[in-house]
């Protein structure tokens, strides 16, 4: 995260509480920090929870102490509401799944998950018709007030217009620039990711893939939006994310998958403030009461199994960014 808040992010709902002001840290009251973005149709929901901290010792040293960055006892509940009534809820349990800790302690305690998800109760129906909003409630020790956030349930998978499912060729050097077109709404967050599937031969032949983000927080407008995929940027990002190894004898391209990820308005607001400093200093966008962080919804659409034409495959094999990755030309 940005300097100033050495923590992760915490979850809870209250639309009216979204704000820019943040209470300062005091020794007697650490602030919970939550990060949670869920797809209601996933089989697992996850959340990251830490707390702010301070002291007269180096932050890097303090961050290695689990008691400094994590709560000993916490109760996390996700709820679904309809017409003023709670119609569903689930509790989160500690898990070892989580992010790379960096200079934070690697001890477990900041990651939580649940497999008691919405589809087990409501199936795969349109949840926006069943649920008005979600509420995330975090109760933690030594604080009488829970951290709470609330978000609307109205989000659906983005519709990809082009390429259509019948157009399977990925041609970066055609006379017409290659692009992905999808229906968009300007209040939501959009991200284009690519996944290159390949076979790698070392001692054995192994199926592998390399996934990377092509563009984050795409500045869309209401209606159809086209995002061009430029050859130079595509191969540069691939080379940055797929590191070579002396043990690799060769690689063979198999297919390419395109993903459009969509986030609720809370995700868009978070990204637009988190990644934009200004002359007046950085302000962390927040939608929690009695805590700080992000709670949002996500959805996605994909086109899988795209094939490279020979010119694009030649560039993968011999281009200036990827020639050292040992891809075959066929």
VOGURO-273196 format. One record per residue (C-alpha): residue in three letters; residue number from 0; x, y negated, z negated. Coordinates in steps of 0.25 Angstrom, whole numbers, always signed. Layout:
{rec "ALA", NUM, {X, Y, Z}}
...
END
This chain:
{rec "UNK", 0, {+0, +0, +0}}
{rec "UNK", 1, {+4, -15, +0}}
{rec "UNK", 2, {+13, -19, -11}}
{rec "UNK", 3, {+5, -24, -23}}
{rec "UNK", 4, {-4, -12, -25}}
{rec "UNK", 5, {+4, +1, -28}}
{rec "UNK", 6, {-7, +11, -27}}
{rec "UNK", 7, {-17, +18, -17}}
{rec "UNK", 8, {-31, +14, -16}}
{rec "UNK", 9, {-44, +18, -23}}
{rec "UNK", 10, {-59, +20, -19}}
{rec "UNK", 11, {-73, +15, -23}}
{rec "UNK", 12, {-85, +8, -17}}
{rec "UNK", 13, {-91, -5, -18}}
{rec "UNK", 14, {-92, -13, -6}}
{rec "UNK", 15, {-95, -26, -13}}
{rec "UNK", 16, {-82, -24, -20}}
{rec "UNK", 17, {-73, -25, -8}}
{rec "UNK", 18, {-64, -37, -11}}
{rec "UNK", 19, {-49, -43, -10}}
{rec "UNK", 20, {-47, -46, -24}}
{rec "UNK", 21, {-39, -36, -33}}
{rec "UNK", 22, {-37, -36, -48}}
{rec "UNK", 23, {-23, -37, -52}}
{rec "UNK", 24, {-16, -25, -59}}
{rec "UNK", 25, {-15, -25, -74}}
{rec "UNK", 26, {-8, -15, -83}}
{rec "UNK", 27, {-21, -12, -90}}
{rec "UNK", 28, {-29, -9, -77}}
{rec "UNK", 29, {-24, -3, -65}}
{rec "UNK", 30, {-32, -4, -52}}
{rec "UNK", 31, {-36, +8, -45}}
{rec "UNK", 32, {-32, +9, -30}}
{rec "UNK", 33, {-40, +18, -21}}
{rec "UNK", 34, {-39, +22, -6}}
{rec "UNK", 35, {-50, +30, +0}}
{rec "UNK", 36, {-55, +31, +14}}
{rec "UNK", 37, {-64, +43, +17}}
{rec "UNK", 38, {-71, +49, +29}}
{rec "UNK", 39, {-85, +54, +23}}
{rec "UNK", 40, {-84, +66, +32}}
{rec "UNK", 41, {-70, +71, +27}}
{rec "UNK", 42, {-69, +84, +19}}
{rec "UNK", 43, {-60, +77, +9}}
{rec "UNK", 44, {-60, +63, +3}}
{rec "UNK", 45, {-48, +57, -3}}
{rec "UNK", 46, {-44, +44, -11}}
{rec "UNK", 47, {-31, +38, -16}}
{rec "UNK", 48, {-31, +31, -30}}
{rec "UNK", 49, {-20, +24, -37}}
{rec "UNK", 50, {-19, +12, -46}}
{rec "UNK", 51, {-12, -1, -46}}
{rec "UNK", 52, {+0, -3, -55}}
{rec "UNK", 53, {+10, -12, -60}}
{rec "UNK", 54, {+22, -14, -70}}
{rec "UNK", 55, {+36, -19, -72}}
{rec "UNK", 56, {+42, -7, -65}}
{rec "UNK", 57, {+45, -5, -50}}
{rec "UNK", 58, {+32, -2, -43}}
{rec "UNK", 59, {+39, +10, -36}}
{rec "UNK", 60, {+42, +16, -50}}
{rec "UNK", 61, {+28, +13, -55}}
{rec "UNK", 62, {+22, +20, -43}}
{rec "UNK", 63, {+29, +33, -47}}
{rec "UNK", 64, {+21, +34, -60}}
{rec "UNK", 65, {+8, +41, -57}}
{rec "UNK", 66, {+2, +34, -70}}
{rec "UNK", 67, {+5, +21, -63}}
{rec "UNK", 68, {-2, +23, -50}}
{rec "UNK", 69, {-13, +33, -53}}
{rec "UNK", 70, {-25, +35, -62}}
{rec "UNK", 71, {-24, +47, -72}}
{rec "UNK", 72, {-39, +49, -71}}
{rec "UNK", 73, {-49, +45, -60}}
{rec "UNK", 74, {-63, +49, -55}}
{rec "UNK", 75, {-66, +46, -41}}
{rec "UNK", 76, {-79, +47, -35}}
{rec "UNK", 77, {-85, +45, -21}}
{rec "UNK", 78, {-100, +42, -20}}
{rec "UNK", 79, {-110, +41, -9}}
{rec "UNK", 80, {-122, +32, -11}}
{rec "UNK", 81, {-136, +31, -3}}
{rec "UNK", 82, {-147, +22, -7}}
{rec "UNK", 83, {-141, +18, -20}}
{rec "UNK", 84, {-139, +32, -25}}
{rec "UNK", 85, {-126, +41, -25}}
{rec "UNK", 86, {-128, +53, -17}}
{rec "UNK", 87, {-115, +59, -17}}
{rec "UNK", 88, {-101, +59, -24}}
{rec "UNK", 89, {-88, +66, -25}}
{rec "UNK", 90, {-76, +65, -34}}
{rec "UNK", 91, {-61, +65, -30}}
{rec "UNK", 92, {-51, +74, -36}}
{rec "UNK", 93, {-35, +72, -36}}
{rec "UNK", 94, {-28, +77, -24}}
{rec "UNK", 95, {-13, +78, -20}}
{rec "UNK", 96, {-17, +73, -6}}
{rec "UNK", 97, {-13, +59, -4}}
{rec "UNK", 98, {-3, +49, +2}}
{rec "UNK", 99, {+12, +48, +2}}
{rec "UNK", 100, {+14, +42, -11}}
{rec "UNK", 101, {+26, +34, -7}}
{rec "UNK", 102, {+32, +27, -19}}
{rec "UNK", 103, {+20, +31, -27}}
{rec "UNK", 104, {+21, +43, -36}}
{rec "UNK", 105, {+18, +57, -29}}
{rec "UNK", 106, {+10, +62, -41}}
{rec "UNK", 107, {-4, +66, -38}}
{rec "UNK", 108, {-16, +57, -43}}
{rec "UNK", 109, {-19, +46, -32}}
{rec "UNK", 110, {-26, +55, -22}}
{rec "UNK", 111, {-40, +61, -24}}
{rec "UNK", 112, {-49, +69, -15}}
{rec "UNK", 113, {-63, +76, -14}}
{rec "UNK", 114, {-68, +87, -5}}
{rec "UNK", 115, {-83, +85, -10}}
{rec "UNK", 116, {-86, +76, +2}}
{rec "UNK", 117, {-98, +70, +8}}
{rec "UNK", 118, {-100, +80, +19}}
{rec "UNK", 119, {-102, +91, +9}}
{rec "UNK", 120, {-115, +84, +4}}
{rec "UNK", 121, {-120, +77, +17}}
{rec "UNK", 122, {-114, +85, +28}}
{rec "UNK", 123, {-109, +78, +41}}
{rec "UNK", 124, {-121, +69, +43}}
{rec "UNK", 125, {-120, +54, +44}}
{rec "UNK", 126, {-116, +49, +30}}
{rec "UNK", 127, {-119, +35, +33}}
{rec "UNK", 128, {-134, +38, +33}}
{rec "UNK", 129, {-133, +46, +20}}
{rec "UNK", 130, {-124, +37, +12}}
{rec "UNK", 131, {-124, +22, +10}}
{rec "UNK", 132, {-110, +20, +4}}
{rec "UNK", 133, {-99, +27, -3}}
{rec "UNK", 134, {-94, +24, -17}}
{rec "UNK", 135, {-80, +27, -23}}
{rec "UNK", 136, {-79, +27, -38}}
{rec "UNK", 137, {-65, +28, -45}}
{rec "UNK", 138, {-65, +29, -60}}
{rec "UNK", 139, {-52, +29, -67}}
{rec "UNK", 140, {-46, +29, -81}}
{rec "UNK", 141, {-45, +16, -90}}
{rec "UNK", 142, {-54, +8, -81}}
{rec "UNK", 143, {-69, +7, -84}}
{rec "UNK", 144, {-73, +3, -70}}
{rec "UNK", 145, {-72, +12, -58}}
{rec "UNK", 146, {-66, +8, -45}}
{rec "UNK", 147, {-77, +8, -34}}
{rec "UNK", 148, {-79, +6, -19}}
{rec "UNK", 149, {-91, +7, -10}}
{rec "UNK", 150, {-92, +9, +5}}
{rec "UNK", 151, {-103, +11, +15}}
{rec "UNK", 152, {-104, +24, +22}}
{rec "UNK", 153, {-106, +19, +36}}
{rec "UNK", 154, {-94, +24, +44}}
{rec "UNK", 155, {-94, +33, +56}}
{rec "UNK", 156, {-83, +39, +65}}
{rec "UNK", 157, {-79, +30, +76}}
{rec "UNK", 158, {-83, +33, +90}}
{rec "UNK", 159, {-72, +35, +100}}
{rec "UNK", 160, {-77, +31, +114}}
{rec "UNK", 161, {-64, +33, +122}}
{rec "UNK", 162, {-57, +43, +125}}
{rec "UNK", 163, {-69, +52, +126}}
{rec "UNK", 164, {-68, +66, +121}}
{rec "UNK", 165, {-66, +71, +135}}
{rec "UNK", 166, {-54, +62, +138}}
{rec "UNK", 167, {-42, +70, +132}}
{rec "UNK", 168, {-30, +63, +139}}
{rec "UNK", 169, {-22, +54, +131}}
{rec "UNK", 170, {-15, +45, +142}}
{rec "UNK", 171, {-7, +33, +136}}
{rec "UNK", 172, {-1, +29, +150}}
{rec "UNK", 173, {-13, +29, +158}}
{rec "UNK", 174, {-17, +16, +166}}
{rec "UNK", 175, {-28, +13, +156}}
{rec "UNK", 176, {-23, +12, +141}}
{rec "UNK", 177, {-27, +23, +132}}
{rec "UNK", 178, {-37, +19, +122}}
{rec "UNK", 179, {-47, +24, +111}}
{rec "UNK", 180, {-60, +17, +111}}
{rec "UNK", 181, {-70, +18, +99}}
{rec "UNK", 182, {-82, +11, +94}}
{rec "UNK", 183, {-78, +2, +82}}
{rec "UNK", 184, {-84, -7, +72}}
{rec "UNK", 185, {-75, -19, +67}}
{rec "UNK", 186, {-78, -17, +53}}
{rec "UNK", 187, {-72, -3, +52}}
{rec "UNK", 188, {-57, +1, +52}}
{rec "UNK", 189, {-52, +9, +64}}
{rec "UNK", 190, {-39, +17, +66}}
{rec "UNK", 191, {-33, +25, +78}}
{rec "UNK", 192, {-25, +37, +75}}
{rec "UNK", 193, {-18, +47, +84}}
{rec "UNK", 194, {-14, +61, +82}}
{rec "UNK", 195, {-4, +69, +91}}
{rec "UNK", 196, {-5, +84, +90}}
{rec "UNK", 197, {+7, +92, +94}}
{rec "UNK", 198, {+15, +105, +93}}
{rec "UNK", 199, {+29, +104, +87}}
{rec "UNK", 200, {+40, +114, +89}}
{rec "UNK", 201, {+51, +116, +79}}
{rec "UNK", 202, {+53, +130, +73}}
{rec "UNK", 203, {+38, +132, +76}}
{rec "UNK", 204, {+27, +126, +85}}
{rec "UNK", 205, {+18, +118, +75}}
{rec "UNK", 206, {+6, +109, +78}}
{rec "UNK", 207, {+7, +95, +73}}
{rec "UNK", 208, {+1, +81, +74}}
{rec "UNK", 209, {+5, +67, +72}}
{rec "UNK", 210, {-6, +57, +68}}
{rec "UNK", 211, {-4, +42, +68}}
{rec "UNK", 212, {-12, +29, +68}}
{rec "UNK", 213, {-12, +21, +81}}
{rec "UNK", 214, {-19, +9, +76}}
{rec "UNK", 215, {-25, +5, +62}}
{rec "UNK", 216, {-37, -5, +59}}
{rec "UNK", 217, {-40, -6, +74}}
{rec "UNK", 218, {-47, -20, +76}}
{rec "UNK", 219, {-60, -16, +82}}
{rec "UNK", 220, {-72, -23, +86}}
{rec "UNK", 221, {-87, -18, +86}}
{rec "UNK", 222, {-89, -8, +98}}
{rec "UNK", 223, {-79, +0, +106}}
{rec "UNK", 224, {-64, -3, +103}}
{rec "UNK", 225, {-52, +2, +112}}
{rec "UNK", 226, {-39, +5, +105}}
{rec "UNK", 227, {-28, +7, +115}}
{rec "UNK", 228, {-17, +18, +113}}
{rec "UNK", 229, {-4, +12, +118}}
{rec "UNK", 230, {+7, +22, +122}}
{rec "UNK", 231, {+19, +15, +115}}
{rec "UNK", 232, {+12, +14, +102}}
{rec "UNK", 233, {+6, +28, +103}}
{rec "UNK", 234, {+20, +35, +105}}
{rec "UNK", 235, {+27, +25, +95}}
{rec "UNK", 236, {+17, +29, +84}}
{rec "UNK", 237, {+18, +44, +87}}
{rec "UNK", 238, {+33, +43, +86}}
{rec "UNK", 239, {+32, +36, +73}}
{rec "UNK", 240, {+23, +46, +67}}
{rec "UNK", 241, {+29, +59, +73}}
{rec "UNK", 242, {+43, +60, +68}}
{rec "UNK", 243, {+53, +69, +75}}
{rec "UNK", 244, {+61, +81, +69}}
{rec "UNK", 245, {+73, +88, +73}}
{rec "UNK", 246, {+66, +101, +70}}
{rec "UNK", 247, {+56, +98, +81}}
{rec "UNK", 248, {+59, +104, +94}}
{rec "UNK", 249, {+47, +99, +102}}
{rec "UNK", 250, {+33, +94, +101}}
{rec "UNK", 251, {+21, +96, +111}}
{rec "UNK", 252, {+9, +87, +112}}
{rec "UNK", 253, {-4, +93, +109}}
{rec "UNK", 254, {-15, +83, +108}}
{rec "UNK", 255, {-18, +69, +103}}
{rec "UNK", 256, {-30, +65, +94}}
{rec "UNK", 257, {-36, +51, +92}}
{rec "UNK", 258, {-43, +46, +79}}
{rec "UNK", 259, {-51, +34, +77}}
{rec "UNK", 260, {-52, +31, +62}}
{rec "UNK", 261, {-62, +22, +56}}
{rec "UNK", 262, {-63, +16, +42}}
{rec "UNK", 263, {-74, +8, +35}}
{rec "UNK", 264, {-74, -7, +33}}
{rec "UNK", 265, {-67, -5, +20}}
{rec "UNK", 266, {-55, +2, +27}}
{rec "UNK", 267, {-54, -9, +37}}
{rec "UNK", 268, {-54, -20, +27}}
{rec "UNK", 269, {-43, -13, +19}}
{rec "UNK", 270, {-34, -11, +31}}
{rec "UNK", 271, {-36, -25, +36}}
{rec "UNK", 272, {-31, -31, +22}}
{rec "UNK", 273, {-21, -20, +18}}
{rec "UNK", 274, {-13, -22, +31}}
{rec "UNK", 275, {-14, -37, +33}}
{rec "UNK", 276, {-6, -46, +24}}
{rec "UNK", 277, {-7, -61, +25}}
{rec "UNK", 278, {-1, -74, +20}}
{rec "UNK", 279, {-10, -74, +8}}
{rec "UNK", 280, {-6, -60, +3}}
{rec "UNK", 281, {-11, -46, +4}}
{rec "UNK", 282, {-25, -43, -2}}
{rec "UNK", 283, {-30, -29, -3}}
{rec "UNK", 284, {-44, -26, +2}}
{rec "UNK", 285, {-52, -19, -8}}
{rec "UNK", 286, {-66, -13, -10}}
{rec "UNK", 287, {-65, -7, -24}}
{rec "UNK", 288, {-70, -12, -37}}
{rec "UNK", 289, {-61, -10, -49}}
{rec "UNK", 290, {-50, -5, -39}}
{rec "UNK", 291, {-43, -7, -26}}
{rec "UNK", 292, {-42, +0, -13}}
{rec "UNK", 293, {-50, +6, -1}}
{rec "UNK", 294, {-62, +15, +1}}
{rec "UNK", 295, {-67, +17, +15}}
{rec "UNK", 296, {-73, +27, +25}}
{rec "UNK", 297, {-67, +32, +37}}
{rec "UNK", 298, {-71, +40, +50}}
{rec "UNK", 299, {-64, +44, +62}}
{rec "UNK", 300, {-65, +49, +77}}
{rec "UNK", 301, {-55, +57, +85}}
{rec "UNK", 302, {-52, +61, +99}}
{rec "UNK", 303, {-43, +74, +98}}
{rec "UNK", 304, {-35, +82, +108}}
{rec "UNK", 305, {-31, +71, +118}}
{rec "UNK", 306, {-20, +75, +128}}
{rec "UNK", 307, {-8, +67, +133}}
{rec "UNK", 308, {-7, +65, +148}}
{rec "UNK", 309, {+7, +68, +153}}
{rec "UNK", 310, {+12, +54, +153}}
{rec "UNK", 311, {+8, +52, +139}}
{rec "UNK", 312, {+14, +65, +135}}
{rec "UNK", 313, {+27, +61, +143}}
{rec "UNK", 314, {+28, +49, +134}}
{rec "UNK", 315, {+26, +57, +121}}
{rec "UNK", 316, {+38, +66, +126}}
{rec "UNK", 317, {+47, +56, +131}}
{rec "UNK", 318, {+43, +42, +126}}
{rec "UNK", 319, {+52, +33, +118}}
{rec "UNK", 320, {+44, +35, +105}}
{rec "UNK", 321, {+41, +49, +106}}
{rec "UNK", 322, {+52, +56, +114}}
{rec "UNK", 323, {+59, +60, +102}}
{rec "UNK", 324, {+47, +68, +97}}
{rec "UNK", 325, {+50, +80, +106}}
{rec "UNK", 326, {+36, +81, +113}}
{rec "UNK", 327, {+35, +89, +126}}
{rec "UNK", 328, {+30, +83, +139}}
{rec "UNK", 329, {+20, +94, +141}}
END
